[in-house]
């Protein structure tokens, strides 16, 4: 188990909307799930997060969990009022 008691904020970036679930794909790529059921991919460019792609209405309601498999080619998502676990490729 990792102890995060001594972790410190090293960078703060603004994301449109509410990012309730975050998953880092690569050093400069981030996946977020929001309270509208969208999955959004951001890339860090010149210290700013820029949206590069999205899956709209991936779930009904809030996305609570994102995970990636197979060298980032498969995304797993869960949450929302639909009570579903989904696989994206």
Secondary structure, DSSP 8 states (H G I E B T S, - for coil): ----TT---------SS-EEEEEEEETTEEEEEETTS-EEEEEEETTEEEEEEEETTSSSS-EEEEEEETTTTEEEEEETTTTEEEEE-
